[in-house]
Amino acid sequence: VIQDELNVKTITTVDNLDGIVQYAYKPNLKTLGPKYGKLLGMLRKDLPNLAPEILAPLRSGSNVSIEMGGETIELEPDDVLVSTEQSSEWGTADDSGVQVAISTKLSPELIEEGMARDFV
């Protein structure tokens, strides 16, 4: 039913969209400032450069502990702003932990099928 409604050929389920999108992480200065004021400059500079797999649990609502400036920093999901940078061949959406991606790549067969459908 979903395939017909969305006019797609196949539906594939995956655990995450890590192979399709790149995630960018930035500190939320409003929440981190009061907690880690003296480390805020370091957080602003270094947090976006941490390996994405370290910060990935934040996307599912889990806390993450990192070492910075000789201190352990406990990051909560609200402490980090997460944005996505998608591939040009995919359209993606993320809402309330549900992620959806649809390929926008058109093969000659799909183009031909679309033109035939327009005539019907």
N, CA, C and O atoms as a printed pandas DataFrame, in Angstrom:
     atom_number atom_name residue_name chain_id  residue_number  x_coord  y_coord  z_coord
0              1         N          VAL        A               1    0.831   -1.190    0.000
1              2        CA          VAL        A               1    0.000    0.000    0.000
2              3         C          VAL        A               1    0.877    1.255    0.000
3              4         O          VAL        A               1    0.616    2.195   -0.751
4              5         N          ILE        A               2    1.917    1.270    0.843
5              6        CA          ILE        A               2    2.793    2.442    0.917
6              7         C          ILE        A               2    3.468    2.687   -0.427
7              8         O          ILE        A               2    3.578    3.829   -0.873
8              9         N          GLN        A               3    3.921    1.609   -1.073
9             10        CA          GLN        A               3    4.590    1.759   -2.360
10            11         C          GLN        A               3    3.671    2.413   -3.385
11            12         O          GLN        A               3    4.097    3.299   -4.126
12            13         N          ASP        A               4    2.415    1.984   -3.430
13            14        CA          ASP        A               4    1.471    2.563   -4.383
14            15         C          ASP        A               4    1.192    4.029   -4.066
15            16         O          ASP        A               4    1.151    4.866   -4.969
16            17         N          GLU        A               5    1.001    4.339   -2.789
17            18        CA          GLU        A               5    0.699    5.718   -2.397
18            19         C          GLU        A               5    1.858    6.662   -2.701
19            20         O          GLU        A               5    1.646    7.798   -3.126
20            21         N          LEU        A               6    3.083    6.188   -2.481
21            22        CA          LEU        A               6    4.259    7.029   -2.699
22            23         C          LEU        A               6    4.804    6.929   -4.119
23            24         O          LEU        A               6    5.683    7.696   -4.513
24            25         N          ASN        A               7    4.274    5.977   -4.882
25            26        CA          ASN        A               7    4.734    5.758   -6.249
26            27         C          ASN        A               7    6.231    5.439   -6.275
27            28         O          ASN        A               7    7.001    6.068   -7.000
28            29         N          VAL        A               8    6.626    4.447   -5.467
29            30        CA          VAL        A               8    8.016    4.004   -5.414
30            31         C          VAL        A               8    8.087    2.537   -5.802
31            32         O          VAL        A               8    7.116    1.796   -5.649
32            33         N          LYS        A               9    9.245    2.123   -6.305
33            34        CA          LYS        A               9    9.439    0.743   -6.754
34            35         C          LYS        A               9    9.686   -0.212   -5.595
35            36         O          LYS        A               9    9.087   -1.286   -5.540
36            37         N          THR        A              10   10.557    0.168   -4.675
37            38        CA          THR        A              10   10.887   -0.713   -3.557
38            39         C          THR        A              10   10.992    0.088   -2.267
39            40         O          THR        A              10   11.282    1.284   -2.274
40            41         N          ILE        A              11   10.749   -0.600   -1.171
41            42        CA          ILE        A              11   10.939   -0.018    0.159
42            43         C          ILE        A              11   11.925   -0.914    0.894
43            44         O          ILE        A              11   11.753   -2.131    0.960
44            45         N          THR        A              12   12.951   -0.298    1.439
45            46        CA          THR        A              12   13.964   -1.020    2.194
46            47         C          THR        A              12   14.064   -0.386    3.568
47            48         O          THR        A              12   14.132    0.838    3.685
48            49         N          THR        A              13   14.072   -1.205    4.608
49            50        CA          THR        A              13   14.230   -0.659    5.953
50            51         C          THR        A              13   15.679   -0.833    6.394
51            52         O          THR        A              13   16.314   -1.850    6.112
52            53         N          VAL        A              14   16.181    0.165    7.081
53            54        CA          VAL        A              14   17.539    0.144    7.623
54            55         C          VAL        A              14   17.486    0.680    9.049
55            56         O          VAL        A              14   16.519    1.333    9.441
56            57         N          ASP        A              15   18.523    0.401    9.811
57            58        CA          ASP        A              15   18.565    0.866   11.198
58            59         C          ASP        A              15   18.788    2.369   11.304
59            60         O          ASP        A              15   18.298    3.010   12.234
60            61         N          ASN        A              16   19.534    2.934   10.344
61            62        CA          ASN        A              16   19.810    4.367   10.374
62            63         C          ASN        A              16   20.186    4.841    8.976
63            64         O          ASN        A              16   20.362    4.036    8.061
64            65         N          LEU        A              17   20.305    6.142    8.824
65            66        CA          LEU        A              17   20.632    6.736    7.526
66            67         C          LEU        A              17   22.095    7.152    7.431
67            68         O          LEU        A              17   22.450    7.990    6.601
68            69         N          ASP        A              18   22.939    6.577    8.266
69            70        CA          ASP        A              18   24.340    6.998    8.311
70            71         C          ASP        A              18   25.046    6.891    6.963
71            72         O          ASP        A              18   25.955    7.675    6.689
72            73         N          GLY        A              19   24.657    5.956    6.125
73            74        CA          GLY        A              19   25.289    5.823    4.816
74            75         C          GLY        A              19   24.758    6.800    3.787
75            76         O          GLY        A              19   25.315    6.914    2.695
76            77         N          ILE        A              20   23.689    7.508    4.121
77            78        CA          ILE        A              20   23.038    8.412    3.169
78            79         C          ILE        A              20   23.274    9.873    3.519
79            80         O          ILE        A              20   23.452   10.704    2.629
80            81         N          VAL        A              21   23.278   10.187    4.797
81            82        CA          VAL        A              21   23.439   11.582    5.220
82            83         C          VAL        A              21   24.688   11.735    6.082
83            84         O          VAL        A              21   25.170   10.773    6.680
84            85         N          GLN        A              22   25.189   12.934    6.133
85            86        CA          GLN        A              22   26.271   13.306    7.038
86            87         C          GLN        A              22   25.647   14.167    8.133
87            88         O          GLN        A              22   24.813   15.027    7.851
88            89         N          TYR        A              23   26.046   13.937    9.360
89            90        CA          TYR        A              23   25.517   14.713   10.473
90            91         C          TYR        A              23   26.537   15.753   10.907
91            92         O          TYR        A              23   27.736   15.477   10.964
92            93         N          ALA        A              24   26.057   16.940   11.208
93            94        CA          ALA        A              24   26.903   18.009   11.731
94            95         C          ALA        A              24   26.427   18.320   13.149
95            96         O          ALA        A              24   25.230   18.463   13.396
96            97         N          TYR        A              25   27.374   18.420   14.070
97            98        CA          TYR        A              25   27.063   18.657   15.476
98            99         C          TYR        A              25   27.643   19.999   15.906
99           100         O          TYR        A              25   28.819   20.282   15.677
100          101         N          LYS        A              26   26.801   20.822   16.533
101          102        CA          LYS        A              26   27.244   22.119   17.045
102          103         C          LYS        A              26   26.768   22.262   18.483
103          104         O          LYS        A              26   25.690   21.780   18.833
104          105         N          PRO        A              27   27.560   22.917   19.313
105          106        CA          PRO        A              27   27.135   23.097   20.707
106          107         C          PRO        A              27   25.946   24.051   20.807
107          108         O          PRO        A              27   25.888   25.065   20.111
108          109         N          ASN        A              28   25.013   23.716   21.673
109          110        CA          ASN        A              28   23.893   24.601   21.975
110          111         C          ASN        A              28   24.368   25.517   23.102
111          112         O          ASN        A              28   24.388   25.123   24.268
112          113         N          LEU        A              29   24.743   26.722   22.747
113          114        CA          LEU        A              29   25.357   27.640   23.705
114          115         C          LEU        A              29   24.424   27.995   24.856
115          116         O          LEU        A              29   24.888   28.278   25.961
116          117         N          LYS        A              30   23.114   27.984   24.613
117          118        CA          LYS        A              30   22.152   28.339   25.667
118          119         C          LYS        A              30   22.156   27.326   26.806
119          120         O          LYS        A              30   21.998   27.701   27.967
120          121         N          THR        A              31   22.334   26.050   26.486
121          122        CA          THR        A              31   22.329   25.041   27.549
122          123         C          THR        A              31   23.729   24.766   28.080
123          124         O          THR        A              31   23.897   24.497   29.269
124          125         N          LEU        A              32   24.732   24.831   27.214
125          126        CA          LEU        A              32   26.093   24.512   27.648
126          127         C          LEU        A              32   26.760   25.662   28.400
127          128         O          LEU        A              32   27.605   25.427   29.264
128          129         N          GLY        A              33   26.389   26.897   28.082
129          130        CA          GLY        A              33   26.985   28.052   28.750
130          131         C          GLY        A              33   26.863   27.991   30.265
131          132         O          GLY        A              33   27.870   28.106   30.963
132          133         N          PRO        A              34   25.646   27.811   30.796
133          134        CA          PRO        A              34   25.499   27.746   32.254
134          135         C          PRO        A              34   26.208   26.543   32.886
135          136         O          PRO        A              34   26.654   26.623   34.031
136          137         N          LYS        A              35   26.314   25.440   32.156
137          138        CA          LYS        A              35   26.928   24.229   32.709
138          139         C          LYS        A              35   28.451   24.266   32.655
139          140         O          LYS        A              35   29.125   23.883   33.611
140          141         N          TYR        A              36   28.986   24.731   31.529
141          142        CA          TYR        A              36   30.429   24.630   31.286
142          143         C          TYR        A              36   31.001   25.953   30.793
143          144         O          TYR        A              36   31.782   25.973   29.842
144          145         N          GLY        A              37   30.625   27.046   31.422
145          146        CA          GLY        A              37   31.027   28.382   30.993
146          147         C          GLY        A              37   32.487   28.521   30.633
147          148         O          GLY        A              37   32.811   29.046   29.568
148          149         N          LYS        A              38   33.386   28.060   31.503
149          150        CA          LYS        A              38   34.818   28.235   31.242
150          151         C          LYS        A              38   35.317   27.360   30.095
151          152         O          LYS        A              38   36.364   27.643   29.513
152          153         N          LEU        A              39   34.583   26.308   29.768
153          154        CA          LEU        A              39   34.982   25.418   28.670
154          155         C          LEU        A              39   34.210   25.695   27.380
155          156         O          LEU        A              39   34.400   25.007   26.377
156          157         N          LEU        A              40   33.342   26.699   27.412
157          158        CA          LEU        A              40   32.466   26.949   26.270
158          159         C          LEU        A              40   33.241   27.240   24.989
159          160         O          LEU        A              40   32.876   26.749   23.920
160          161         N          GLY        A              41   34.299   28.026   25.084
161          162        CA          GLY        A              41   35.108   28.321   23.896
162          163         C          GLY        A              41   35.705   27.062   23.292
163          164         O          GLY        A              41   35.716   26.894   22.073
164          165         N          MET        A              42   36.200   26.177   24.148
165          166        CA          MET        A              42   36.775   24.921   23.681
166          167         C          MET        A              42   35.689   24.025   23.074
167          168         O          MET        A              42   35.905   23.387   22.044
168          169         N          LEU        A              43   34.525   23.986   23.721
169          170        CA          LEU        A              43   33.411   23.195   23.187
170          171         C          LEU        A              43   32.990   23.710   21.813
171          172         O          LEU        A              43   32.748   22.929   20.893
172          173         N          ARG        A              44   32.909   25.016   21.688
173          174        CA          ARG        A              44   32.504   25.625   20.416
174          175         C          ARG        A              44   33.481   25.247   19.301
175          176         O          ARG        A              44   33.075   24.988   18.168
176          177         N          LYS        A              45   34.754   25.221   19.634
177          178        CA          LYS        A              45   35.789   24.941   18.638
178          179         C          LYS        A              45   35.923   23.444   18.344
179          180         O          LYS        A              45   36.032   23.050   17.182
180          181         N          ASP        A              46   35.914   22.614   19.382
181          182        CA          ASP        A              46   36.261   21.203   19.215
182          183         C          ASP        A              46   35.083   20.256   18.992
183          184         O          ASP        A              46   35.247   19.223   18.343
184          185         N          LEU        A              47   33.913   20.580   19.509
185          186        CA          LEU        A              47   32.776   19.661   19.390
186          187         C          LEU        A              47   32.445   19.311   17.934
187          188         O          LEU        A              47   32.230   18.136   17.636
188          189         N          PRO        A              48   32.396   20.289   17.014
189          190        CA          PRO        A              48   32.067   19.931   15.628
190          191         C          PRO        A              48   33.099   19.011   14.969
191          192         O          PRO        A              48   32.809   18.384   13.950
192          193         N          ASN        A              49   34.301   18.929   15.548
193          194        CA          ASN        A              49   35.360   18.114   14.955
194          195         C          ASN        A              49   35.473   16.716   15.556
195          196         O          ASN        A              49   36.301   15.921   15.113
196          197         N          LEU        A              50   34.651   16.408   16.556
197          198        CA          LEU        A              50   34.682   15.068   17.136
198          199         C          LEU        A              50   34.154   14.061   16.117
199          200         O          LEU        A              50   33.347   14.400   15.252
200          201         N          ALA        A              51   34.615   12.836   16.231
201          202        CA          ALA        A              51   34.146   11.774   15.333
202          203         C          ALA        A              51   32.632   11.624   15.481
203          204         O          ALA        A              51   32.128   11.547   16.602
204          205         N          PRO        A              52   31.906   11.581   14.370
205          206        CA          PRO        A              52   30.438   11.493   14.432
206          207         C          PRO        A              52   29.928   10.309   15.248
207          208         O          PRO        A              52   28.880   10.409   15.887
208          209         N          GLU        A              53   30.651    9.193   15.236
209          210        CA          GLU        A              53   30.168    8.025   15.987
210          211         C          GLU        A              53   30.201    8.257   17.501
211          212         O          GLU        A              53   29.473    7.594   18.241
212          213         N          ILE        A              54   31.032    9.183   17.965
213          214        CA          ILE        A              54   31.061    9.505   19.397
214          215         C          ILE        A              54   29.768   10.214   19.805
215          216         O          ILE        A              54   29.226    9.961   20.882
216          217         N          LEU        A              55   29.281   11.099   18.938
217          218        CA          LEU        A              55   28.104   11.905   19.259
218          219         C          LEU        A              55   26.791   11.280   18.778
219          220         O          LEU        A              55   25.717   11.773   19.122
220          221         N          ALA        A              56   26.862   10.218   17.997
221          222        CA          ALA        A              56   25.664    9.597   17.423
222          223         C          ALA        A              56   24.594    9.228   18.457
223          224         O          ALA        A              56   23.410    9.394   18.163
224          225         N          PRO        A              57   24.946    8.736   19.653
225          226        CA          PRO        A              57   23.889    8.395   20.623
226          227         C          PRO        A              57   22.980    9.567   20.989
227          228         O          PRO        A              57   21.843    9.353   21.411
228          229         N          LEU        A              58   23.462   10.800   20.833
229          230        CA          LEU        A              58   22.630   11.968   21.134
230          231         C          LEU        A              58   21.387   12.001   20.252
231          232         O          LEU        A              58   20.333   12.469   20.682
232          233         N          ARG        A              59   21.505   11.506   19.013
233          234        CA          ARG        A              59   20.375   11.534   18.080
234          235         C          ARG        A              59   19.236   10.637   18.537
235          236         O          ARG        A              59   18.084   10.868   18.170
236          237         N          SER        A              60   19.539    9.620   19.331
237          238        CA          SER        A              60   18.484    8.721   19.808
238          239         C          SER        A              60   18.087    9.029   21.250
239          240         O          SER        A              60   17.383    8.243   21.883
240          241         N          GLY        A              61   18.539   10.175   21.771
241          242        CA          GLY        A              61   18.114   10.600   23.096
242          243         C          GLY        A              61   19.012   10.186   24.239
243          244         O          GLY        A              61   18.655   10.383   25.401
244          245         N          SER        A              62   20.176    9.612   23.942
245          246        CA          SER        A              62   21.097    9.187   25.001
246          247         C          SER        A              62   22.134   10.267   25.286
247          248         O          SER        A              62   22.475   11.066   24.414
248          249         N          ASN        A              63   22.624   10.275   26.509
249          250        CA          ASN        A              63   23.701   11.191   26.884
250          251         C          ASN        A              63   25.035   10.641   26.398
251          252         O          ASN        A              63   25.175    9.442   26.154
252          253         N          VAL        A              64   26.015   11.537   26.262
253          254        CA          VAL        A              64   27.361   11.164   25.837
254          255         C          VAL        A              64   28.355   11.863   26.750
255          256         O          VAL        A              64   28.206   13.048   27.048
256          257         N          SER        A              65   29.368   11.127   27.194
257          258        CA          SER        A              65   30.445   11.713   27.995
258          259         C          SER        A              65   31.674   11.867   27.122
259          260         O          SER        A              65   32.063   10.938   26.414
260          261         N          ILE        A              66   32.290   13.054   27.175
261          262        CA          ILE        A              66   33.522   13.300   26.429
262          263         C          ILE        A              66   34.538   13.947   27.361
263          264         O          ILE        A              66   34.173   14.570   28.357
264          265         N          GLU        A              67   35.801   13.794   27.031
265          266        CA          GLU        A              67   36.881   14.450   27.777
266          267         C          GLU        A              67   37.289   15.701   27.020
267          268         O          GLU        A              67   37.550   15.653   25.818
268          269         N          MET        A              68   37.342   16.825   27.734
269          270        CA          MET        A              68   37.752   18.068   27.100
270          271         C          MET        A              68   38.362   18.978   28.162
271          272         O          MET        A              68   37.768   19.201   29.217
272          273         N          GLY        A              69   39.531   19.490   27.878
273          274        CA          GLY        A              69   40.185   20.387   28.822
274          275         C          GLY        A              69   40.481   19.730   30.151
275          276         O          GLY        A              69   40.484   20.393   31.189
276          277         N          GLY        A              70   40.731   18.420   30.129
277          278        CA          GLY        A              70   41.028   17.695   31.360
278          279         C          GLY        A              70   39.813   17.399   32.217
279          280         O          GLY        A              70   39.951   16.923   33.343
280          281         N          GLU        A              71   38.625   17.672   31.702
281          282        CA          GLU        A              71   37.395   17.422   32.451
282          283         C          GLU        A              71   36.470   16.513   31.656
283          284         O          GLU        A              71   36.506   16.489   30.426
284          285         N          THR        A              72   35.645   15.771   32.376
285          286        CA          THR        A              72   34.618   14.957   31.734
286          287         C          THR        A              72   33.372   15.810   31.578
287          288         O          THR        A              72   32.873   16.392   32.541
288          289         N          ILE        A              73   32.885   15.874   30.363
289          290        CA          ILE        A              73   31.697   16.668   30.058
290          291         C          ILE        A              73   30.575   15.714   29.681
291          292         O          ILE        A              73   30.720   14.879   28.789
292          293         N          GLU        A              74   29.463   15.853   30.372
293          294        CA          GLU        A              74   28.283   15.033   30.096
294          295         C          GLU        A              74   27.356   15.835   29.190
295          296         O          GLU        A              74   26.776   16.839   29.602
296          297         N          LEU        A              75   27.228   15.373   27.947
297          298        CA          LEU        A              75   26.364   16.051   26.985
298          299         C          LEU        A              75   25.004   15.370   26.941
299          300         O          LEU        A              75   24.910   14.152   26.792
300          301         N          GLU        A              76   23.962   16.163   27.072
301          302        CA          GLU        A              76   22.595   15.678   26.923
302          303         C          GLU        A              76   22.128   16.021   25.513
303          304         O          GLU        A              76   22.700   16.909   24.881
304          305         N          PRO        A              77   21.104   15.340   25.006
305          306        CA          PRO        A              77   20.641   15.625   23.641
306          307         C          PRO        A              77   20.333   17.100   23.383
307          308         O          PRO        A              77   20.574   17.587   22.279
308          309         N          ASP        A              78   19.810   17.816   24.370
309          310        CA          ASP        A              78   19.496   19.237   24.186
310          311         C          ASP        A              78   20.743   20.122   24.143
311          312         O          ASP        A              78   20.661   21.292   23.768
312          313         N          ASP        A              79   21.889   19.571   24.523
313          314        CA          ASP        A              79   23.129   20.347   24.550
314          315         C          ASP        A              79   23.795   20.461   23.182
315          316         O          ASP        A              79   24.708   21.265   22.997
316          317         N          VAL        A              80   23.341   19.662   22.232
317          318        CA          VAL        A              80   23.992   19.627   20.923
318          319         C          VAL        A              80   22.943   19.791   19.828
319          320         O          VAL        A              80   21.923   19.101   19.819
320          321         N          LEU        A              81   23.208   20.709   18.913
321          322        CA          LEU        A              81   22.324   20.921   17.768
322          323         C          LEU        A              81   22.814   20.026   16.634
323          324         O          LEU        A              81   23.976   20.095   16.233
324          325         N          VAL        A              82   21.919   19.191   16.124
325          326        CA          VAL        A              82   22.282   18.237   15.080
326          327         C          VAL        A              82   21.589   18.638   13.787
327          328         O          VAL        A              82   20.375   18.839   13.755
328          329         N          SER        A              83   22.368   18.753   12.730
329          330        CA          SER        A              83   21.791   19.024   11.415
330          331         C          SER        A              83   22.284   17.956   10.445
331          332         O          SER        A              83   23.293   17.295   10.691
332          333         N          THR        A              84   21.569   17.799    9.356
333          334        CA          THR        A              84   21.951   16.799    8.366
334          335         C          THR        A              84   22.344   17.467    7.062
335          336         O          THR        A              84   21.795   18.497    6.671
336          337         N          GLU        A              85   23.296   16.856    6.413
337          338        CA          GLU        A              85   23.718   17.276    5.082
338          339         C          GLU        A              85   23.518   16.062    4.197
339          340         O          GLU        A              85   24.235   15.069    4.318
340          341         N          GLN        A              86   22.544   16.145    3.308
341          342        CA          GLN        A              86   22.193   14.975    2.524
342          343         C          GLN        A              86   22.873   14.959    1.171
343          344         O          GLN        A              86   23.277   15.992    0.638
344          345         N          SER        A              87   22.987   13.769    0.638
345          346        CA          SER        A              87   23.527   13.571   -0.698
346          347         C          SER        A              87   22.551   14.148   -1.713
347          348         O          SER        A              87   21.351   14.224   -1.452
348          349         N          SER        A              88   23.059   14.549   -2.858
349          350        CA          SER        A              88   22.192   15.125   -3.887
350          351         C          SER        A              88   21.250   14.087   -4.493
351          352         O          SER        A              88   20.277   14.450   -5.155
352          353         N          GLU        A              89   21.525   12.801   -4.275
353          354        CA          GLU        A              89   20.672   11.751   -4.839
354          355         C          GLU        A              89   19.606   11.260   -3.862
355          356         O          GLU        A              89   18.901   10.292   -4.150
356          357         N          TRP        A              90   19.485   11.912   -2.724
357          358        CA          TRP        A              90   18.516   11.481   -1.718
358          359         C          TRP        A              90   17.766   12.677   -1.156
359          360         O          TRP        A              90   18.337   13.751   -0.971
360          361         N          GLY        A              91   16.487   12.480   -0.889
361          362        CA          GLY        A              91   15.696   13.418   -0.118
362          363         C          GLY        A              91   15.459   12.765    1.232
363          364         O          GLY        A              91   15.058   11.602    1.286
364          365         N          THR        A              92   15.695   13.475    2.313
365          366        CA          THR        A              92   15.550   12.877    3.638
366          367         C          THR        A              92   14.684   13.743    4.539
367          368         O          THR        A              92   14.545   14.949    4.332
368          369         N          ALA        A              93   14.109   13.096    5.543
369          370        CA          ALA        A              93   13.349   13.802    6.572
370          371         C          ALA        A              93   13.560   13.068    7.883
371          372         O          ALA        A              93   13.772   11.855    7.901
372          373         N          ASP        A              94   13.501   13.806    8.973
373          374        CA          ASP        A              94   13.711   13.247   10.304
374          375         C          ASP        A              94   12.750   13.951   11.248
375          376         O          ASP        A              94   12.763   15.177   11.352
376          377         N          ASP        A              95   11.915   13.179   11.936
377          378        CA          ASP        A              95   10.977   13.778   12.878
378          379         C          ASP        A              95   10.712   12.801   14.005
379          380         O          ASP        A              95   10.337   11.653   13.765
380          381         N          SER        A              96   10.902   13.246   15.212
381          382        CA          SER        A              96   10.634   12.441   16.409
382          383         C          SER        A              96   11.338   11.090   16.370
383          384         O          SER        A              96   10.776   10.078   16.790
384          385         N          GLY        A              97   12.565   11.078   15.866
385          386        CA          GLY        A              97   13.344    9.849   15.836
386          387         C          GLY        A              97   13.063    8.939   14.660
387          388         O          GLY        A              97   13.714    7.905   14.518
388          389         N          VAL        A              98   12.108    9.296   13.810
389          390        CA          VAL        A              98   11.813    8.500   12.615
390          391         C          VAL        A              98   12.497    9.170   11.432
391          392         O          VAL        A              98   12.304   10.358   11.175
392          393         N          GLN        A              99   13.294    8.392   10.721
393          394        CA          GLN        A              99   14.021    8.919    9.574
394          395         C          GLN        A              99   13.526    8.241    8.304
395          396         O          GLN        A              99   13.282    7.034    8.281
396          397         N          VAL        A             100   13.383    9.035    7.250
397          398        CA          VAL        A             100   12.928    8.521    5.967
398          399         C          VAL        A             100   13.826    9.098    4.886
399          400         O          VAL        A             100   14.187   10.275    4.930
400          401         N          ALA        A             101   14.186    8.265    3.917
401          402        CA          ALA        A             101   14.979    8.735    2.778
402          403         C          ALA        A             101   14.361    8.175    1.508
403          404         O          ALA        A             101   13.896    7.036    1.476
404          405         N          ILE        A             102   14.363    8.982    0.476
405          406        CA          ILE        A             102   13.863    8.522   -0.820
406          407         C          ILE        A             102   14.887    8.912   -1.880
407          408         O          ILE        A             102   15.364   10.045   -1.927
408          409         N          SER        A             103   15.207    7.945   -2.724
409          410        CA          SER        A             103   16.168    8.198   -3.786
410          411         C          SER        A             103   15.520    9.069   -4.854
411          412         O          SER        A             103   14.391    8.814   -5.276
412          413         N          THR        A             104   16.237   10.090   -5.284
413          414        CA          THR        A             104   15.730   10.973   -6.332
414          415         C          THR        A             104   16.416   10.697   -7.669
415          416         O          THR        A             104   16.241   11.440   -8.636
416          417         N          LYS        A             105   17.190    9.628   -7.708
417          418        CA          LYS        A             105   17.909    9.273   -8.932
418          419         C          LYS        A             105   16.932    8.676   -9.943
419          420         O          LYS        A             105   16.207    7.729   -9.638
420          421         N          LEU        A             106   16.923    9.236  -11.133
421          422        CA          LEU        A             106   16.024    8.766  -12.183
422          423         C          LEU        A             106   16.802    7.970  -13.225
423          424         O          LEU        A             106   17.751    8.469  -13.831
424          425         N          SER        A             107   16.384    6.736  -13.417
425          426        CA          SER        A             107   16.979    5.908  -14.467
426          427         C          SER        A             107   16.196    6.148  -15.755
427          428         O          SER        A             107   15.075    6.656  -15.705
428          429         N          PRO        A             108   16.758    5.796  -16.892
429          430        CA          PRO        A             108   16.004    5.941  -18.148
430          431         C          PRO        A             108   14.664    5.197  -18.105
431          432         O          PRO        A             108   13.671    5.661  -18.666
432          433         N          GLU        A             109   14.644    4.042  -17.437
433          434        CA          GLU        A             109   13.402    3.272  -17.335
434          435         C          GLU        A             109   12.342    4.030  -16.540
435          436         O          GLU        A             109   11.170    4.042  -16.917
436          437         N          LEU        A             110   12.751    4.661  -15.444
437          438        CA          LEU        A             110   11.793    5.423  -14.636
438          439         C          LEU        A             110   11.262    6.637  -15.396
439          440         O          LEU        A             110   10.079    6.962  -15.305
440          441         N          ILE        A             111   12.124    7.293  -16.129
441          442        CA          ILE        A             111   11.692    8.450  -16.916
442          443         C          ILE        A             111   10.671    8.013  -17.964
443          444         O          ILE        A             111    9.647    8.666  -18.162
444          445         N          GLU        A             112   10.968    6.899  -18.631
445          446        CA          GLU        A             112   10.052    6.377  -19.650
446          447         C          GLU        A             112    8.714    5.979  -19.027
447          448         O          GLU        A             112    7.654    6.267  -19.583
448          449         N          GLU        A             113    8.768    5.321  -17.879
449          450        CA          GLU        A             113    7.542    4.917  -17.196
450          451         C          GLU        A             113    6.722    6.138  -16.775
451          452         O          GLU        A             113    5.495    6.124  -16.868
452          453         N          GLY        A             114    7.393    7.185  -16.317
453          454        CA          GLY        A             114    6.700    8.405  -15.921
454          455         C          GLY        A             114    6.005    9.071  -17.093
455          456         O          GLY        A             114    4.882    9.556  -16.959
456          457         N          MET        A             115    6.670    9.097  -18.245
457          458        CA          MET        A             115    6.049    9.688  -19.434
458          459         C          MET        A             115    4.844    8.862  -19.872
459          460         O          MET        A             115    3.819    9.419  -20.266
460          461         N          ALA        A             116    4.961    7.532  -19.805
461          462        CA          ALA        A             116    3.843    6.669  -20.184
462          463         C          ALA        A             116    2.667    6.881  -19.237
463          464         O          ALA        A             116    1.516    6.878  -19.674
464          465         N          ARG        A             117    2.938    7.063  -17.950
465          466        CA          ARG        A             117    1.879    7.274  -16.963
466          467         C          ARG        A             117    1.152    8.590  -17.226
467          468         O          ARG        A             117   -0.056    8.684  -17.008
468          469         N          ASP        A             118    1.879    9.605  -17.694
469          470        CA          ASP        A             118    1.259   10.894  -18.000
470          471         C          ASP        A             118    0.226   10.782  -19.118
471          472         O          ASP        A             118   -0.745   11.538  -19.148
472          473         N          PHE        A             119    0.433    9.847  -20.029
473          474        CA          PHE        A             119   -0.495    9.687  -21.145
474          475         C          PHE        A             119   -1.754    8.926  -20.756
475          476         O          PHE        A             119   -2.780    9.040  -21.427
476          477         N          VAL        A             120   -1.684    8.156  -19.685
477          478        CA          VAL        A             120   -2.826    7.320  -19.285
478          479         C          VAL        A             120   -3.842    8.092  -18.506
479          480         O          VAL        A             120   -4.860    7.534  -18.097
